[in-house]
Amino acid sequence: MTDKSFEDTKYWNKPFGVKHWLEHKFGYKNEGDVSTPFDDDIIVLVDPDMLMQRPFLNDFSGFPNTLWHKTIRDGSKTPLYNKVSHGHPIAQTYSFTDSWLRALNKGNITEIVGPDSPVLTVSNHDAQVTFSAGPPYILTARDMYRLSVEWAKFTPLIQENFSDMMAEMYGYCTAAAHLNLRHQIAQGFMISNIDMSDGEGWDFLKRNKDKHDEPPRDTCDVEKFRDAVPHVIHFCQKYSIGEYFLSKYKVPVGILACDHALLELPPLNIASTTNYSHYGNDSVEQWGNNQQSIDRNTFMICSLLPALNKAATFFKDHHCPLGANYEETWNHFREGELQGCEKNDPGGCPV
């Protein structure tokens, strides 16, 4: 596939990177019996734009039933399991249902998976739920290696017929179905899209609809949600509350420079004093009484900005021997700094 550019193939880093890591670090080989002393280790694979909120422990028995996808918790005849083991992986739903299988059907599916692949006989339910998996992916090391081999094989073939950023994720689903690695799908490992009504773990921010006199909540005080927040924030969207904005495409390019200021943080009471969002493209969305959007935007901003500051502070502590700027004063709207994709295409940033 020499005609593919970096932009076409950058997401392939996951399947090929995982396979390479398991082969060169843990000694797996794609020949004969795929087994090493690390077989029973548990691997959690996340995306680089995910912020960990709590540790992944291989015991989910203490979590509410709402952690799991509504289809399997309400209508499944198969008992839910609370630990990952061989043949029993867990992953997060991304609500794309059977899109991965429909993408395969845009080409010659048999040429991609082979004439005897179980993918060819996947049921409608399994296509929409069991194999419709996204990160965080949680598997044993042995299962992860077996899957990574097929994942790396299928992804380029899928992208030949389906040139889209999702080809890599669909490659994972295809590999899982090919190996009949039936995933138990969660909906509560992640929060990302503030507009999601289902499929993400936003329940911890729900307000009591029967209590109309419920006092304003200081949602920016994120520590008070520490025991209920999902495992990761997937910050692949745009977030804003008031004049505080963040998109992964518009983080200041010089944030790690010794003389660059850290990001300005909002006041803890911003959720009760602000009802609009100012975005990086200069649009403004008024929320009125939509407290859900206010709370969700606030939680994301008040989680992500301090985390980026902590990362920048750690870097500066170790790489700025002559001193560094630790002032939390940089604000996207005041600085007016063109960032990343804006420099090359002022109108083309996905914000």
N, C-alpha and C positions, 0 to 999 in steps of 0.2 A: 504494500500500500504506500509506495513512495510518493504518490501524488498528494498525500495528506499533509496539511500544515500542522504546526504546533497547536494552533487554535482548534483544529479538528480533533487532535489526539491527546490533548493535555489531561483529559479525564481518564485516559488509559493507565495513568500512573497508579491508580488503585489496584486493578487486577494484576498488572505486571509487577508492581512494587511489592505487593503482599506475597506473590509467588516467589519473587527473588529473595525477599527477606526470610521466608520460611525455608528455602533451600540453602541459603548461605549462612544463616544464623543458627538454624535448628537441624540441618542435615537431611531435610526431606528430599526425596528423589522421585521423579515421575516414572518409576519402573518397579515392577513386581509388587510386593507387599508394601504399601505406603504406611510406614510405621517408624517412629523414633521414640526415645524415652520421654519426649515432650507431648505425646499424644493426648494426655488428659488435661493439659494446661488449657485455660480458657482465654480466648482472644476476643477483645472488643475492638472493632474497627469503626472509627468515627471519621467524619470529614474535617478538613483543616479549618473550616469556618464554623466549628462547634466549640462552645465554651462549656466546660464541665461544671456542673452545679453540685453534684454529689458523687461519691464513689460507686462504681458498679461492683456489687458483691453477688456472687453466684447463689443467691437465695432470695427469691422474690415473694416468699410466703407472707411477709409482713405488709405487703402493699395492698391497697384496696382493689377490688375486682375491676374497677374502672381503668386500671393500668392496661388491660387487654382490649383488643379490638372487639367492638360490640357484637360482631357476628359470632365470634368463637366463644365469647362469654355468655351469650344469651341463647344461641341455638345449636352449639356443638354437642355431639354425643360423646366426643372424646374428652376425657378429663384433662384439665389444664395442668401443666407441670410447672414447678417453681424453680427448677434448676436446669441449667444447660448440661447436656451430656451427649455422648456420641449418638448421632442421628436425631438429636432434639435441639436444634438451634432456635434462637430468638432474634427478632428484628423489629424495626419500627415501620408502621404503615406510612405511606406517602400519598395515599388516596388516589393512586393512578390505576387502581383495580387491574383490569386485564389489558391495559395499554401495551404492556411488554409483549404479550402474545400477538396482539394486532399489528405491532411493529414488525414482528417476524414474518407475518403473513403478507407484508408488502413486497417481500421477495420470495425466493423459493425456500421455504422453511426446511425442506428435507435436505437441501444442499448445506444449510447451516448446521443442523443438529444431527443429520444422518437418518437413514430410513428406519432404524430400530429404536430411536430415542423415545423415552417416556413423554417427552414434550409433546409429541404428536397426539397423545391421547389424554392430555390434561383436562380435567373436568372444569366446568364453568366456575364452580365455587373455588376450586384450588387456584385457578388462574387469577381470580379476583382477590383472594385473601391469602391462601397458604404460601404461594410463591411470589406474591406481590410485596416484596421486602425492600427496605431501605435502611440506611445507617441510623443509629448504631446497629451493627451486625454483631451478634454474640454467638460464637461457635467454639467447639473444642479445636485444638491445633490440628488434629488429624483431619477433621471435617473441613476446616478452613483451607488446608492445603489441597485436599481433593477438589474442593469447589474452585479454588483459585486457578487450578490448571484448566478447567473448563471455562471459567470466566475469562481468562486471558485468550483462550481460543475463540470463544463466541463473539466477544465484543467487536473486534475488527470486522468480522463477517456481517454482524448486524448493522454496523455503521456504513457498510457498502450500500445497503438498501434503505437505511434510515439515518440520514445525516443530521443528527441532533445531539445535544448535550446529554440527553437521557439514554443514549445508546449504551453507555457504560453500566448504568443502573439496570437496564433491561438485560444486559449480558449476565448480571448477577442472577436475576430472576430465572433466566434461561438455564444457567448452570445448575441452580438449585433444583429446578424441575427435572432436568436431565439426570441428575443423581438421585432424584426423589428424596431430597433433603427437605422434609416438610417443616416449615418454620411456624413457630407459635408467634403470632403477630401482635405487637403491643401498639397502643396509641398514646401511651402516657410517658414514654421515654424522653419526649422532645416537645419544646415549644418553638415556634418560628413565625408563623403567619398570624398576625393579630386578627384577621378576619375569619379564621377557621371556626366553624360552628361545631365540628366534630373531627376526630382523627388526630388531635394533639392534646397535650396534657395541661390544658388551661383551667381545669376544675379548681385548682388551689386559689384562684383569684375570684371565684364566683361570689357574688353578693347575695344576701338573703332577700329575695323579691318581696317577701311578706313584711319586711321591716322597712317601711317607707321613711322612717325617721332615723335610719342607720347613719351614724356620724361619718363625716369624710374620713377616708382611709389614707394614711401616709404610705402609699404603695411604693414610694421611692425608698423607704426603709426596708430594703430587700432582705435584711438579715432575719426579720420576723417570720419570713416564709421558708427559712432554711430547711425545716423538717418536712416540708410538703412539696417543694419545688421539684419538677422533673429532673432527670439526670443531665440533660444538655439543653443549652440554647443554641439553635441553629440560626445564625444571624446572616441568612441569605436574602433578607428582605430589607426594606428601608424602614427606619424607626424615627419618631420625633415626638416630643412633647414640648410645646411652647417653642422657644428658640434654641432647643437642644436637639441636634440631629445626628444620625449616624447611618451610613451605608458602608459596607465593606469596600466599595469602590471609591469612596471619598475619605478614607482615613488619610490624614496628612502624610505625604510621602517622607517627610523628614522627621517623623515623630521619634525616631531612635537617635537622632543627632543630639550631641551633648548640649547644644545651646537651644534646642527646640523646647518650647513649653509643653507641659502635659495638657490634657484635655480639661476644659472647664466642666465642673459637675453641677447639676441642678440642686436646688434646695430640697430638703426632705419632704416638704409640704406641697410640692409642685402639683400633685394629682388633685389637690383640693383647691388650688388657686388658678389653674390653667385649664382651658377647654378647647385648645386648638393645637395643630401640628404644622410647623413650618418645615418644608422639605428642601432638599438640596437643589432642586430645579426651580426654587423660589415659589412654588405653589404653597397655598395654605389651606388646610382642611379644618373647618369648624366642627367641633363635636357636639356642641350644645349639651344636652343631658345624656349623651351616650357615654355613660360611665365606664362601660366595658372597654371601649377603644381607648379612653383616657388611661385606665388602669393598665391595660396591656402595653401600650406605648411607653408608659412611665416605667413599668417593671423592666422592659427591655433596655431602655436608655440608662436606667439607674443600675443595671447589672453590667452592661457592656462597657460603658465609659470608664468606671473604676477598674475593670479588669484590664482594659488596654493601658491605663495608667500604671497598673502594677507591673505589667509586662515591660513597659518602657522604662520604669524605674529600675527593675531588675537588670535590664541591659545596661543602663547608664551606670549603675553601681559597679559593674564589672568591666566597663570599657571607656570610662571617662576619668582618667587619673587626675586631670587638672580641674575637675569639678564639673557640675552639670546643672542645667535649669530644671528644677522640680516644681516650678510654679504651675498651678492648675488654672491656666488662663486662656488656652487656645479654644476659640469657638468658631465653627465653620462660617458663620454669617459675618462675624467681625473681621476675620482674617482675610477673607476673599481670595484664598489661595487656590489656584487651579491644581487639581489632583489627578494623578493616574490617567484614566482614559479621557478625562476632559482635555488634557493637553493635546491629544491627538485628534479628538473628535468632540468638540464642545457640546454638540447636541446628542451625542451617542451613548452617554452613560446610562445604564439601567438603574435609575433611582426613583 
